[in-house]
């Protein structure tokens, strides 16, 4: 078998300067390489509407960091509006709408944004194909895809079936310069109907990807195009009681070493991602980044930050959420219940939590935007 060898990882890195906005194609790969050579990673934040999307861009600009914005299938459907009867179309069009929103505004925030879609198991392949249909039309019109990358999570399927479908999808993405994220092993926990919150019922062996599986993925996919790997090393979606699952980042180290040795590549040749990052210990995050992780998903913590800020405001202004006019003083409460007031507090809560994430991942002040 002939496997494409990317020698770029072996060359000394040059300073990267990119135009602000959504990055795709060679710019996307340059940003990923800058993260790895600079020893930092970017938070990949799940969004569900313009409030969370804008909050992520605001936080990135404030911290002078680039960022990854992504949608799960449920987040995309919510973006389109849950009143849309055709659920599949809502998931497709919601993602497209979010992408167009980001393309329009990201450059004005002055940071580089990677646009991505999250877990798509076997039943959600039509969702990804539908987004790619729109992406191909956009590429034909503009010369650029809508998204930087998509994800297929077929980790519950047999390895060869997983990789065969990933190869089919990557053949559609590669001509547009897009990347494909794949998952090997199963990330514990539940996210938008994928997986289960019953960690004790999980097949513990599947929570730890084997380096040989990663090697096989490299052999199948590297001749086709750029792909990234979510290799499971005990990480879980959500925040659970400590001790349920033990993180073993050395799995990432061993996977990198096996591929590098087998094909004569340089240090950390694979582009790795860290799912289930909410609640992870900073030292484990730092170790994972040192093994070639350029992306860490964060969703649960930002959801809580949004809700917590709004919840505190509601508690402090209960009367305004029960009456338009105070029944005793006749005071109008319009300024208190105006959605712009409390939704803005939710946005600020997300931005504050992401300030911590940028610091934990070492990306603060390292934006490559010109």
Residue, then its C-alpha position, 0 to 999 in steps of 0.5 A: x500500500x502506498x501512503x502519502x507522507x506529509x513532510x511538513x511536520x518535520x520542517x521548522x515552523x514559520x510564523x503564520x499570519x492569516x486573514x481574519x475570518x473563517x479559515x478553510x483549505x490551506x489556511x485551516x491546515x496552517x492554523x492547525x500546524x501553528x497550534x501544534x508547533x506553538x504547543x497550544x490548542x483551541x477550544x471547540x465550542x458547541x453553539x445553538x444560536x446567534x447568542x452563543x455563536x456571538x459570545x464565542x467570537x467575542x471571547x476569542x477577540x477579547x483573549x486574542x485567540x483563534x477559536x473553533x465553532x461547531x454544531x451538533x445535529x441538535x444545535x443545528x436544528x435549534x438554530x433553524x428553529x424547532x418549529x420546522x417540521x422537517x427535522x433533517x432539513x432543519x439540521x441541514x439548514x440550521x448548520x448552513x445558516x450558522x455558517x453563513x452568520x459566522x462567515x459574515x461576522x468573524x472577520x469583523x471580530x478580527x480572529x480566525x475561526x474554524x467552522x466544524x460540525x460535531x458527532x454524526x453517527x450512522x443514522x446522521x450520515x444524511x445530515x452530513x451529506x446534506x451539508x456537503x451538498x450545500x458546501x459544494x454549491x457554495x464552493x462552486x460559487x465562491x471557491x470556498x467551502x462553507x465549513x472548515x471540516x465535518x465529523x463522522x462518529x462511527x466509533x460504534x461500528x466495526x473499524x473497517x466499516x467506520x473507515x470505509x464510510x469515512x473514506x467515502x466522505x473524505x473523497x467529497x470533502x478533499x476537493x474543497x480543501x475540507x478536513x474530516x474528523x473521525x472517532x476511534x474508540x467511544x467517548x463516554x457520556x451522552x451528547x445530543x442523543x449520542x451515547x449514554x450517561x450510564x458510564x458504568x454500563x459502558x464497554x470500558x475497553x472501547x473508552x481507550x483507543x488502540x494505537x493500531x487502530x489509529x495506524x489503520x486509519x492513517x493507512x486508509x485516509x491519508x492518501x485521500x486528504x486531511x483528516x483529524x482523529x478523536x482517539x478515546x483515552x478515557x474522556x467523557x462528555x459532560x461533567x461527572x463525579x471524579x474517578x468514574x473514568x481515568x484519563x490516559x493521555x499516553x494513548x495519544x503519545x503511543x499512537x503518534x509514535x507508532x505512525x511516525x515510526x512506521x512511516x518515517x514521519x516527524x514528531x506528532x504527525x497526526x492532528x488529534x482532538x480531545x472530546x469531552x473536555x469539560x471538567x478535565x484536569x488542567x494537567x491532563x489537558x496540558x499533557x494531551x496538548x503535548x501529544x499533538x492535540x490541537x482542539x478540545x471540545x467544550x460544551x457542558x461548561x459553557x451551557x452551565x455558564x450561560x444558564x447560571x448567569x441568567x438564573x442569577x438575574x432571574x432570582x434577583x428580579x423575580x417580580x419582573x418575570x411575573x408581572x409587566x407592571x408591579x401590582x403594588x407600585x405600578x412600576x413597569x418592568x420592561x427594562x428588566x424583562x427585555x430579552x436583550x438584558x438577560x440574554x446579554x448576561x448569558x453571553x457574558x457568562x459564556x465569554x468568562x468561562x471561555x477566558x479560562x479555557x483559552x488560558x488552560x489550552x495556552x492559546x491566549x494572545x496567540x491568534x494568527x490573524x493579521 
